[in-house]
């Protein structure tokens, strides 16, 4: 996930006629996108609307991005920020996917100054928040999507936001992202993964976007009760085992997004978060079994 603007400079085309505007709200951050109508419509299909109680929060950080059509090259789009060109890209789908990454990255940059941001999936069930911190390729986004399809509330599949004062999860407005390796495993729960065409992101990565169902958004912040360190192992038995808080702390530090910005207070907040939570390692060989295992655990703990 990119975490800052700008990108290497390119030539700025003249302003595009017939533009529309889209405001994307991610907690206290707002990105305002001015772009041709067809690109705004494409963005709406992959960036969900936040729940009403989040949409009404005051804006503490904002960014403006203008997207212009290159008159010399058909189907090319150029992004302009504060009068400076950032990047250009060919194709409506790739332009929308690039914008989604840029908005998420800009939101991370602003939000991490106030909140603890962890590279993690984040869900809730039976009023219990669950943090799934892990590196890319561990299966956390796949597990998050499977849990949401099974009735868990959705906070994020990639950037978990924690209020350091209350230790509560807050939702990060983005769709779940499914890569080719997870498509088959999630298709029984998300049939559109078979019928929909993938979208090309950076470095020709092909992905599917799954906007969370409206029912899956939480109606309030929820405290973190469980920190689970997920690890996908093909063919392995799906098991949940307790781990020490020191191991969980190491994972949180490894997967933090700017914990150092908070100094000692950031580490203290991470320690307090773990003091209030049960910590586990979750080995996932089967998504249905992992979902069943977590559901049973949370029902028994409620």
C-alpha positions, 0 to 999 in steps of 0.5 A: 500500500503506497503511503505518500504522494507525490509520484514521479512527475509526468506532463500535465494535460489541460483540465478535463471537461465534464468532470464529476467529484467524489468525496471518499471519507476514511474516518477523519480523513477525506479525499476529494477526487475530481475526474471524468464521469466514467472514472468516478462511476468506476471508483464508486464500484470499488470504494464503499460508503462508510457507515453513517456514524463514521461519515459524520465525523469531523475532517482533520486531514484532506487531500485533493486529486484531479484526474485528467484525460490525456488528449494525445493518448486515448484512454490514458489518465493523469493524476494531478495533486496541488498542480503537480503531476503524479502519474499517468496510466492506461485504462479505466479499470487500472486508473480506478485501482491506482486511485484506490491505492492512492486514497488508502495510502494517503489515509494511512499517512494522515490517520497514523498521526492520531491512531494506532494503525496495524497491517492487519485484518480486523473483524468483530463478533458477539461484541468482541473485536478481533485483530489479525496482524500478519505480513502480506501473503499470510492469508489474513485478507482471505480469512477476513473475507471468509469471516465477513461472509459468515456474519462477522462485522468488518473493520478492515482487511489490511489496515486496522485502526485502533483508538489508543485511548479506548483500545477500540477498533474503528472501520477503515473504509475500503473494499476487501481485496482478493488475489488470484490465489484466494479466488477459488477458496472464497468463490463458494461464499462470493460467487461474483469472483467467478463471474466478474472480471479482475482488475489490474493494479500496480505491477500487473497484479490482478485482483477482485474487489469485494465491497463489504455488505452494508450489514457487515459494518459495525454500528459503533467502535468495538474493543479488541478482545482477541489478537490472533496471528494467522498463518495459512499452511496448505493442507495443514490442520486448522488449529488455534493455540495460545501464544505469549503476549511478548510474541504478539507484541513483536508481531504488532511492532513488525506490522505497525504502520508508523508506531514510532510516530507515537514514541513511548506512548505508542509502545505503551498503547500496544502493551495495554492493548495486549494486556486486555486481549487473549492472544493466539496463533491461528494455523489455517488449512481450511477456511470453513474450519477456521471460521467455525473454530473462531465462531465457537470460541467467541460464542463461548467467550461472550 
